[in-house]
């Protein structure tokens, strides 16, 4: 199956793929993505719905102490580290970037709690750039479909960027996330009717 055929099938499966995190500004998205690490988007949206009522700017966020923020984001897991990163990133945004979330990839990566995955999400979603964020779903799907053969998200990111055309990167990221989240699940994937059966390592191993 060629890369063009893979793209065509993903477009059929998820023609309207989009970020499932709720946000109104780049800053809100940044906080939401930091909170989403090893946490469901559904849970993050519940937490940020309340959090962003008062604390939706770096300045407002810094009015909270770490313990106060920890209490508000507790249900997202890893709340101590996430609270620390959100507060430090907020401080950096004010002191180094004039209060605006930077749109440059390297500047984003310089923020506390922001790695390549988060920076790629920001570039593509908040700033309409071409990027390919690799989370656990994208990692699993790209390996099962034989596009990649690595458990290193950074390596897989560059493999995917080399394999697919740049214009398709951002859309494919969300399509692969949704495919991994709802169909090609880690445990008991729904293989029935899957258009990728012919190339899927999991499906052909289980037959």
C-alpha positions, 0 to 999 in steps of 0.5 A: 500500500503506497503512502498516497493510498494510506492517506486516502484511507485515513481521509475516508475514515476520519474526514473531519479529524480535529483536536479533541481538546477544548481551547480558545487561545494558544495559551489555553491549548498549551496548558491543555496539552501539558495536562493531557500527558498520560490523561484522556482529552475528555478528563482534561476538558472537564478540568480546563472548563473550570480552570479557564474560567479564571486562569486562562492567561499566564498572568492569571495562572501565576496568581495561583500557588503550586499547591493551589494549581495542583488541587485544581488539576489533581484528577489529570494525574502527575499533578505536581510535575504538571503544575510546576511546568505550567507555572514555569512555562507561564513565567517564561512566556511573560518574561521571555516572550512578552506574554505571548505563546511563541509560534517558533518550534525551538522557542516552544521547546524551550518552555518548561514541560514542552517536548517535541510532541507538545511543540508539534501540536502547538505549531499545527493546531494553534499556528496552522503550521505543518507538523507531525506530533507523535503520541502513543497512538501515532507511535502504535499505529505507525509501527503496526502499519509497518511505516516505522519500526521504532519505539522512539517517538522522535525517530518515528516523527522524522520517519513519518515526515519523510514518508508522507507529504508535508501538506498531509502531516497535521491532518494525518496526526489527528487521523492517526490519533483518532484511529488509535484511540477508537479503532486500532486500540492497544488492547483488543483493536477492532480489526473488522473492516479495517482498510489496513489489514493487508499491511498491518503487522498486528492483524497478520500476526494474529491470523 
